[in-house]
Amino acid sequence: MNKKLLWLTDLHLDKVDNKKRAEFFETLRCEHYDVAVVTGDISHGTGVSADLAELARTCAPRTVYFVLGNHDFYGACIDGVNKAATDVCAIQGNLRRLGRAAARHFRRMLPLALTSYRHVWIATHVPPFTEAALFEGRQCGPLHLPHFSNISAGKAIRGISKAFRNRRVTVICGHTHCGADVADAHGVRVLAGTAKPGIPAVQRVFEVEG
């Protein structure tokens, strides 16, 4: 049976006023989906834990998978944010944090996933392909790409996917705030989300194989 996957990215909840925040969480309560995935920049440093908890309570009993983005560490130490994310996952039973070290994780897990499934979904914060790293509608130049694209993760995903014909990989990501939809010849598609500061929104609801 197919399931519905709700995608969120770059919510920046620390910049949202009370009215828009209430409207956003009401949308999450009312939307029809089976699982939610958040691709980073949920909040700001010390607010990440509380905002993750609110997301989990709002979406419950549906599972919420998430990765952290660069803004989630601003104003706090990396170890502290990582511990806070781990602690809130232990408290909120429907909250799940995805892999940390992207390229290494993909090299270990993606071949196993592609062996078992015809279509594999990957959630990451930073776009893995330079073609999907856009700024104001244009592809980022060499000065910006180190900050806007995870090239090592992209190479790992592409390299592994070449060995698995008749399989598909869809990557959902954020970070740039500029939407992109890029596909290559090996069945890999990258979707980068669109975001506006102060206006959190649902990116899309996908139907995926259960």
Secondary structure in CASP SS format (residue, H / E / C, confidence):
PFRMAT SS
TARGET T0000
AUTHOR 0000-0000-0000
METHOD secondary structure of the structure
MODEL  1
M C 1.00
N C 1.00
K E 1.00
K E 1.00
L E 1.00
L E 1.00
W E 1.00
L E 1.00
T C 1.00
D C 1.00
L C 1.00
H C 1.00
L H 1.00
D H 1.00
K H 1.00
V C 1.00
D C 1.00
N H 1.00
K H 1.00
K H 1.00
R H 1.00
A H 1.00
E H 1.00
F H 1.00
F H 1.00
E H 1.00
T H 1.00
L H 1.00
R H 1.00
C H 1.00
E C 1.00
H C 1.00
Y C 1.00
D C 1.00
V E 1.00
A E 1.00
V E 1.00
V E 1.00
T E 1.00
G C 1.00
D C 1.00
I C 1.00
S C 1.00
H C 1.00
G H 1.00
T H 1.00
G H 1.00
V H 1.00
S H 1.00
A H 1.00
D H 1.00
L H 1.00
A H 1.00
E H 1.00
L H 1.00
A H 1.00
R H 1.00
T H 1.00
C H 1.00
A C 1.00
P C 1.00
R C 1.00
T E 1.00
V E 1.00
Y E 1.00
F E 1.00
V E 1.00
L C 1.00
G C 1.00
N H 1.00
H H 1.00
D H 1.00
F H 1.00
Y C 1.00
G C 1.00
A C 1.00
C C 1.00
I H 1.00
D H 1.00
G H 1.00
V H 1.00
N H 1.00
K H 1.00
A H 1.00
A H 1.00
T H 1.00
D H 1.00
V H 1.00
C H 1.00
A H 1.00
I H 1.00
Q C 1.00
G C 1.00
N C 1.00
L E 1.00
R E 1.00
R E 1.00
L C 1.00
G C 1.00
R C 1.00
A C 1.00
A H 1.00
A H 1.00
R H 1.00
H H 1.00
F H 1.00
R H 1.00
R H 1.00
M H 1.00
L H 1.00
P H 1.00
L H 1.00
A H 1.00
L H 1.00
T H 1.00
S H 1.00
Y C 1.00
R C 1.00
H E 1.00
V E 1.00
W E 1.00
I E 1.00
A E 1.00
T C 1.00
H C 1.00
V C 1.00
P C 1.00
P C 1.00
F C 1.00
T H 1.00
E H 1.00
A H 1.00
A C 1.00
L E 1.00
F E 1.00
E C 1.00
G C 1.00
R E 1.00
Q E 1.00
C C 1.00
G C 1.00
P C 1.00
L C 1.00
H C 1.00
L H 1.00
P H 1.00
H H 1.00
F H 1.00
S C 1.00
N C 1.00
I H 1.00
S H 1.00
A H 1.00
G H 1.00
K H 1.00
A H 1.00
I H 1.00
R H 1.00
G H 1.00
I H 1.00
S H 1.00
K C 1.00
A C 1.00
F C 1.00
R C 1.00
N C 1.00
R C 1.00
R E 1.00
V E 1.00
T E 1.00
V E 1.00
I E 1.00
C E 1.00
G C 1.00
H C 1.00
T C 1.00
H C 1.00
C C 1.00
G C 1.00
A E 1.00
D E 1.00
V E 1.00
A E 1.00
D C 1.00
A C 1.00
H C 1.00
G C 1.00
V E 1.00
R E 1.00
V E 1.00
L E 1.00
A E 1.00
G C 1.00
T C 1.00
A C 1.00
K E 1.00
P C 1.00
G C 1.00
I E 1.00
P C 1.00
A C 1.00
V E 1.00
Q E 1.00
R E 1.00
V E 1.00
F E 1.00
E E 1.00
V E 1.00
E C 1.00
G C 1.00
END
